[in-house]
Amino acid sequence: MAAPQAAAPSNVFGQGSFIQKYSDVMIAVAIITIVVMMIIPLPTLLLDMLICLNITIALLLVMAVIYNKEALDLSIFPSLLLITTLFRLALNISSTRLILLDGYAGEVITAFGNFVVGGNPVVGFIMFVILVAINFIVITKGSERVAEVSARFTLDAMPGKQMSIDADLNQGAITDAEAKIRREKIQHEADFFGAMDGASKFVKGDAIAAILIMFINIAGGFIIGMMQRNLDAAQALQTYTLLTVGEGLVSQIPALLISTATGLIVTRAGAEGNIGSDMVGQLFRNDRIFFILTGVLLFFAVIPGLPGIPFLTLSIACLFIGRLLRQGTEVKAETQKEEKKVQEKKKATTPENIVSLLQVDPMELEIGYSLIPLVDTGQGGDLLDRIVMIRRQCALELGLVVPTIRIRDNIQIKPNAYIIKLKGIEIAKGELMLDHYLAMNSGTVFEEVPGIETTEPAFGLPALWIPENEREQAELNGYTVVDAVSVLATHLTEVIKQHADEILGRQETQNLIDNLKKSNQALVDEVVPDLMSVGEIQKVLANLLRERISIRDMATILEVLSDYARATKDTEILTEYVRHAMARQITQQNVQNGTLPCITLDPALENRIAGGVQRTDHGSYVSLDPDSLQNLVNALNNELPKLTNMGYQPIVLTSPAVRLYFRKLVERSVPGLIVLSQAEIEQSVEIQILGVVKI
């Protein structure tokens, strides 16, 4: 029975409630009503109710601000400030109308004019001026300045905060969703303090308007009382001044409360709880402060000429508070000591929790301590930004969402070295010289430059490390010159492309399927899980990535799988069908100027490979004796230079039935070889055969 009672407030004000559903209509009606109040005279009873409502709203805002933990918990405050100011001005106009027309504006204003200030208009006038001065000069002016500075500092700090979020995201400290939330919070903070800077002007204008309204009421009432109501000067001044002062106090007390709330909300910095808990926790945390206060106040109490009883009373109170804090500190220290003993005992008797040690990061980049400036944005390092761009590039070119790459410093490797790991295993490494540039001979060098000989890590090309002052000369001599961070970024990109099929797992495949399902649910439901499992689709995608075929067009891939998965469950055969359907993409990827330069296989060799295919329940393979395989590799290596010497990619063109098995035969002996079939080339492309492989 308790659960329905606990949920009652949510039913009234929560999502889907009547008030929440029609809140926009209510606010619109309220604002229109406020404007109408300035035009239509109000009965005194209704005016009394609205004045009390104004005071209640002001108290509500103060309480809401006090219990806020941060400024954005009440992000609607600038708009509330405008609405409450407009409401207060409407009440001023309505009460002024009644004061000048009838000489009476309801019980609330009369009570404030007679009871609060004792029926003395001079005292009331002085109190009103003091309240306006406090509100206008002290609270509003300070709040406006704090909001202005906060808005400026928040805007200036936005780039640094954004970079910090990107750094945490790249290092795996936060997820994409958390990064998005933090970015939105930064934007909302800037918008909030900017709005507060402008909204503070409403309160300032309201204070100025209150002063003008007061003088108008007094002067107008004095004239009306003497000329229209036949009152003498003293009686008219007494009557209308008291009513005007009462109306001013009724208006300025809520204004002062709302100004106080404004000051509280813009001065919330570094808060961890509400104002009350933070104030108590920070003021009453050191007992020595109160013992010192006890001595100082006791000294004031015994000085002749000063009132001793107040100082003595406060001295005793500070001594009592200090003793309570000292006892609490001792109890807390003893409790922490006991808890520490219990934890140490528990740790000594509990087996080590090794589950956390089983976690393996998908990709890691370990760097020596000399390469730390590449990551440190404070020293101008932009490696984190480069990694973000690498992940975007891989998503666009391969359709693969590369997992977060964790960067660690490792003092056990050379200071200038780095290691790239995949699932905890080293797959690539290299060395950099931060104060040098890497110069590579692209074939156009006509004069060499001095430098430290090395090997470009991504493609294994000979290169030189040259100092910065030689960079311009090296470029003029025909070298391709890149900085150290670009060398590392290029190497990392190439490693990701080489091992893309290993990076793609079942979870990553499921994420790709879920993303496609948002726009093509019928296709996904047809294939998964009735025709193929996620694991089978992952194998097809991995086969494509292994030969650097982009899987970005998931819709086409699943369309083909839905057509052929009923006929065969062999993922390698299904991959070939997908490749045929992606002929336009494969052609565009390999064609140069409308021509496909390649070498092809002798028909007798193709027949021999096709005849050696052995099919089992676990897939197909080619049975070829070692001598024939070696002869094939030698013949292939003899023909490939015909392409590479002319600057073309090493491409072998085969028949569709043989492509898969030929690829399996030579992928270890000739890495990087592109094997295509005639079914994967568009008819409009001219095929230029530069050699034939024979054995």
N, C-alpha and C positions, 0 to 999 in steps of 0.2 A: 504493500500500500504506500510505502514511502517514495517509491520511484516516480509515480505520477505527480506527487506533490512537489518533488524536486524539479520536475520538468515544467511546472506551471509558468514560471517567468519566461521561459523560452517560448511558450505558446503565445504569450501576450506580446512580447517585443522581439522574438527571434525571427529567423528566416521563415517566411511563409505565413507569419501572423498577419492579422488584419492591419495593425498599425504599420508594420514593415511594408506590407503590400501597397498601402495608400499613403506612405510617408511623403512622397513627392507632391501629391495633391494637397496634403495638409500644410506643408511648408509654403506652397504657392498661395493657398488661401490665407495663411497667417500673414504673409508679407503684404498681400493686397489689403487685408483688414487693417494693418498698421497704417498704410497710406490713407485709407478711408477715414481712420480716426482723426487725421489732421483736418478733415473737411467737415465731418458730421459732428454736431455737439453730442456729448455723452452724458447720460444721467449720472448723478453724483454717486449712487450705489455701485454702478458698473465701474466708474472711475476708481472708487476705493478698491474694488476687486482687482483691477488691472495694476494698480500701484503695488498692492500686496504681491501680485504675481511677479512684478518686476523685481522686487526684493528677493522673492523665492528663487527666481532664475539666477540672480547674482550669487546667492548662497550655494546653489547647486553647482555652478561653474567653479567656485572656489573649492568646494569639497572634491569635485572630480579631478581638479588639478593636483590637489594635495595627495590623492591616492594614485596618481599616475606614476609609472616607473620611468618613462621617458617621454620626451615631447611629442613624438609621433603617435602616442596612445590617444591623443586628442587632436588629430590632424585637422579636424573641422573647425578648430578654434578661431582662425581668422574670419571665417564666414559667420560664426556665432557672434564675434565682436561687432561686425557690421549690423547684423539683425538686432542685437540688443541695443546698440546705439540708436538705430532708427526707431525702435520701440520706445526708448526713453525720450527721444525728441517728440514723438507723437503724444506721449503723456504730458510733456511740457506744454505743448500747444493746446491740448484739451483742457488742462487745468488752468492755463492762462485765460482761455475763453470764459470759463466759469467764474474765475476771480473777477475779471473785468465786467462781465455781464450781471452777475448775481451777488458779488461780494461774498460768495460761499462756494467752496470746491470740495466738499465732502468731509467726512469725519477724520480720515487719515491725515490730510493736510492741516486741518484745524488742530488736531492733537499735537502734531509736530510743532505747529506755531505757538501753541499755548503751554503744553506740558513740558516738551523737551527743552525749550529755551525759557520756561518760566513766564511766558507772556511778555517778555521784554524784547522789543524789536531790535534794539541795539545789540544785545547779546546774540540774538539769532543771526543778525547780519554779520557780526564778527565770526561766529562759528561757521557760517556759510563760506565766507572769504577764506578762512583757514582750511576748510575741507577742499575747496577748489585749488588753493595753492599747493596743498599736499598732493592732490591728484595730478595737477597739471605740471608742476615744476619738479616734484620729487619722483613719483612713481612712474608716470607716463613718459617723462623725458628719459629716465634711466632705462625703462623697458624698450623704448624706441632705439636707444643707442646699442643696447645688448643685441637686439634683433638685427640691427644693421651690421654690426661686427660679425655676428654668427653667420649671417647670410654670406658675407664676403669671404670669411674663412672657409665656410663649407664649400663654396664654389671653387676657391683656390685649391682645396685639398682633394677635389674630385678626381683629377688625373692620377694622383698618387694612390688613392684608395682603389681605383679601378685596376692599376698595375698590381697592387697587392693581392687583389682578388684573382687576377690572372695567374699570378705566381703560385698562390695556394691551389688553384685549379690544376695547373700543370704538374705540381708536385704531388697531387692526389690527396691533399689535406681536406678538400671539400669536393662535393659532387657538382655537376652542372646545374642541378636544381637549386642547391644552396648558393652557388655563385649568382644565379639569376635573382634570388631573393635579396642577396646582399647588394647587388647593383641597383635593384629597385628601391631599396631602403636609402641608399645614398642619394638617388634622384629625388625621393620624397622629402628627405631632410633639406636639400637645397630649395625645393619648392616651398616647403613649410616656412623656413626662416625668411625667405624672400617675401612670402605673403604676410608674415608677421611684421616685417619692417614697414610694409605699406599700411597694414591694418591698425598699427599704433597711431596713425594719423587720425583715425576715427575718434579715439578717446580724446586726443588733443582738441580737435574741432568741437567735440561735445562740451568740453570744459569752457571753451570760449563762448559757445552758444549759451551756456547756462548763465554766465555773467551778463551777457546782453539781455537775455530774457528777464533776469532779475531787475535790472535797471528799468527796462520797459514796463514791467508790471508795477513797480513802485511809482514811476512817473505817471503811467496811464491811470492807475488806481487813484492816485492823489487828485488828478484832474477830474475823473469821473465822480469821485466821492464828493467833491466840492461843488461841481457844476450840475450834475444830474441827480445826486442823492441828497443835496442840501446839507452835507456834513461840514462841520468846521474843520479847519486845517489840521488841528491836532488829532481829532477823531479819525479823519480820513487817513492820515499818515499812520496812525496806530493800527487801524483795521487792515489796510491793504499791505502794509509792510509785514505784519505778522503772517498774513496769508502767503505773501510772496516768499518769505523766509521759510515757512513750513513747506511750501512747494519745492523750494530749492534744496532743502535738507532731504526731503523724500527722494528727489532725483539724484543728489550727489552721493548719498550713502551707497545705493547699488552701483553707481559709477565707480566709486572708490573700491568696492569689492571686486568688480570686474577688472579694474586696473591692477589690483593686487594679484588676481589670477593670471593676468597677462605677464606681470613681472616674474611670477613663480614659474610659469611654463617656459619662458625663454632663458631662464637662468639655471635650468636643469642640466648639469654637466657632470658626467662621470657617475651618475646615480645608479644604484643597484636595486633600490626598493622605492617605496613611497617616501614623501618628504619626512613624515613623522619617524619612521624607522631609521632612515638615514641620519636624521638630526640627533636622535637619541644615541645611535650607535657610534657616531663620530664625536659628539661632545662629551659623552659619558664613558669614555674608554680608558682614561688614564686617571687613577686615583690621586696621583701626586698633584695634579692641577688643583683639586679641591682642598687638599691639605695646605697648599700655598695660599689659596683664597681665604681659608680659615684664619691663617696668621695675619694677612693683610687687613681683613675686616675687623679682627679683634683689635689690631693696632688703631684703626679709625675709631673704634668704640671707646677707647680709653683716652683719646685726645680731648682735652678740655675745649668746650665750645661747640663740638659736634654732637648731634643726637646719638646717644649711646645705645638706646634700646633697639632701633632698627638694625644698626650694624651688628650688635651682639646677636640678635635673632638670626640674621643671615649667616653669621659666622658659625653658629651652632648647626644650622641647616647644611652648610657646606661640609662641616666635620662629619655629620651623619651620613651624607652622600658618599664622602670619601671612604668611610669605614665599610659601607655596603659594597662599594666597588672593589676594595681591597679583599674582602671576603670572597666576592665572586671570582676575582682573579685567582686566588689561592685554590678555590674549589675547581675551577676550570683547569688549572695546571695539574692538579692531582688527578683529575679525570683523564686528561690527555696522557699522563704518565701511565696510568693503569691500562688505558686502551692500547698504548704502544707496547706494553708488556704482553698483553693478550695477543696482539697481532704478530709480534715476534715469536711467541710460543706456537701460534697457529701456523706460521710460516715454516717453523722448524719441524713441525710434525706433519705438514701437508705435502704430498708429492708435487713436484714442479708442474705447473700448468704449461704443457708444451704445445697446446693446440694453436696458440698464436704464432708459434715458430713454423707451422706448416703452410702459412700464407706465402704464396709466391707472386710477386708482381709480374704482370704481363710483359712489360718492357722496363728496362732500367738503363740509365746512363751514369756510369761512375767516372768521376773526373779527379785528376790530381789537384793538389792544393794551389798550384800556379794557375790553373784554369778557372778558379772560383770567380775572378772578375767577369768572366763571360756570363755568369748567372746573376751577379749582384747588380741590380739596377742602379744602386747608388754610385757605382763606379762606371756607369755607362754601358753595362752589359745588356745585350738584347737577345740572348739565347732563348729565354722563355717565350718572347714574342715570335722568334723564328720557329719554335716548336709548335706554337699555335697555328702558324701559317702552314707548316708541314702537314699537320693533321687536316687542315682545310684542303690542301692540295691533294692529299691521298683520298679524301672523300670525293673530290671532283673527278680525279683521274681514274681511280680504281673502284669507287663506290664503297670503300671500306672505311668504317669508323675506327680509327686507331685508338686503342685504349690510352689512358693517361700514362705518360712516360715519367717515371719517378727519377729524379736527379739526386745523386748522393756524391759527397766527396769521399775519397778513399786515399788515406795516407800511405797505404801499402804499395801503391803503384807509383810510377815515375811522376814527378811534379807536372810535367807537360803532357802526360798520357791520358787517354780516355778509353773506356771499355763500354761496348754496347752489349747488353744482355737480353736474351729472350727467355722468359720463364726461368730466370735464375741462372741460365747457362750463357757463357760468353760466345758471341757469334761474330764479333768484329772488334777491332781496336785500332788505335792510331796515336800519333803524337802531333802536337801543334807548337808553334812558336808565336806567342802573342804579339811580340814586338816586330814581327816580320810578316811579309806577304808571300803567298805561294804563286810562283810563276810557272806556267806550263807552256810547252811548245806546241802550238796548234797547227804546225806545218807551215807557218808564214814567217818564221823567225829568220832574219837575214844577218843578225849580229848577236852573239851571245853576251849575256851579262854575268858577272860573278855572283856566286851564291852557294848555299849549302845544299848539296844534292840530297834528294829524298824521293819518295814515291807518293803520288796522289792516292789517298786511301780508298776513295770510292770506286775508281776504275783501274787502279794500278798503273797509272801513267807516270813516266819519269817527270820530275819537276825540281824546282829550286826554291829554297827559302831565301828571300832577298830582304834587305833592310828597307825601311819606309822611304829613305831618300833615293832609292834606286827604282821605285815603283814607276814613276813617270817615264823614265828612260826605257824600262823593260816593256812598257806598253807601246812606246814608239818603235821598239825593235821587233814588234810582232808577237810578244808573249801575251797570254791570257793571264791576268793577275787578279787574285781574289784574296780577301782577308781571312784570318784564321777561323772566325766564327762561321763564315760561309763554307769553309772546307768541312767543318764539323757538321753543319746543317745538311750539306750535300751528301756526305757519307751516311748520315742518319736516314735521309730520304731514300737513298739507294738500298740500304739494308732493309728498310720497311717494305719496299717493293719486292725485294728478293724473297722475303719471308712472309709475304702477305697471306699465303695459304695457311701458314702455321699460326698467324695471329688470329685468323677468323676461327672462332669456336662455335659451339652450339648456342651459347647465350647470345653472342653477337649476331648469329644467324636469326635467332628468334627476334631480336630487336629489329633487324631489317624487315622481317615478315610482319611484325606488328606495325611498323611504319607504313608499309605498303597497304596493310589492311584498312588504314584510315581512309584511303582513297579508292581502294579496289577490294572491298570485302568479299564480293562474290567469287573472285578469282582465288583468293587465299582459302576460302572455305571449301572450294572444290578440290584443291590440292592437298591441304594439310587439315587433318591427318589421314584422310581416307586413302589417297593415292601414295603419298610419300610422308615419311617422318621428317622431323627437323634435322636429324642426323644425316639422312640421305641427301636432303637439299644442301646441307653444309658441305658434303663431299663434292657435289657438283660445282658449287661456288668455289671451293678450294682448288679444284682442277682448273677452273678458268683463271683464277688468280695466279696459279703456278706458272702459267704462260702469259701473265700480265694482260689478261683480258678483263676489262672493267665489268663489274657486276652492278653498276649503278642502275641499269635498266632492269630492275627486278621484275617488273610487270611482264616484259618479253620473256624473261627466263622462266617464270612460272607458267606462262601461256604454253611454251614448248613442253614443259614437263607435264602439264595437264593433258597434252595431246599424246605423248609417247610413254608416260609412266605405266599405262595399262598394258602396254606390249612388252616392256622389259623393266627389270629392276636393277640392271647393271648401270651403276652411276657413270662409268666411263663412256658407255655407249650413249647414255642420255646427255653427257657433256658434249659429245660430237654433234648431236641433234641441235643443242643450244648454240653451238658455234656456227652451224649452218644458218640458223635464224639471225645470227648477229653478223652476217657477212658484210653488211655496209660498214659497221663499226670496225671490224677487223681489216677490211680493205683500206679504209681511211687511215688507220693506224700505221700501215706498212707501205702504202703507195707513195712514190716520189714523182711529182709532176705528171700525174696520170699514168705512170708506168710502174710496173712491178718487176725490178731486176731480181733474178733468182737463178738457182740451179735446180735441176730436176733429177729424178731417178730413172735409170734404165728400165724399160718394161719387164725385162727378164728378172731384174732385181726385185721389182715390185711383186711379181708373181711368186718369187721364192719366199719373200717375207709373208705374203698372204697365205701361202701353203704351210708355213711353219707356225701359224697361230693355233694355240691350244686353249680351249675354253673349259673352265671348271666352275664349280658352284661359287667360288670366291673371286671370279674375274677371269680375264684372258691374259695370256702372255705369248711371246714368240720364242719358239725353240729353234735356236741357230747355233751351230757348232762354233767353238772358240776361234778357229782359224778364219772362218767366214766372217765372223763379227769383227775380227781385227782387220781383215782386208777391207771391210765396209768402212771402218773408221779411217783407215789410211786413205782410201779413195776419196772420202768426204773431205778430209783435211787437205788433199791435193787440189780439190775444186774450189773450196771456200775462198782462198786468196784471190780468185778472179773477181769476187765481189768486194772484199775488204780493201783490195788495192785500189779500187775505183771509188772508194768512199761510201759503198753501199752496205746495208745491213746484211748479215749472213742469213739468207732465207732459202729454205728448201721447199719446193712445191711437189706434192705427191697427189695420188688419187685419194678420194675420200675413204676408201676401204683400208688403206694402208697407213694413213697419217698417224693415227694413234699408236700403232705398233712400232713404226719407224721412230717416232718420238721416244718411246720407251727404250729402244735399243741404243740410242745415241745421247740421251740426256745427261748421262754421267761423264761420257768421254768428251763431249763437245758442249760444255755449258754455255748458255746464252744463245743457242741456235734457235731460230724461229722456223717452225715447221707448219706449213699451211697446206690445205687441200684445194683442189679446183672449185669445190662447192662453196668455199669461203671467200671467193674472189668475184666481185661484180663483173658482169659481162662487158661493161663499158671500159674496163681497165685493160690496157695493153700489157701483155705478159712478155717480158724480155728474158729469154733463157740464155744464160752465159756459160753454162756447163752442164754435163750429165755425169752422174755418179754410176760407175760400173765396177763389177768385181768378176 
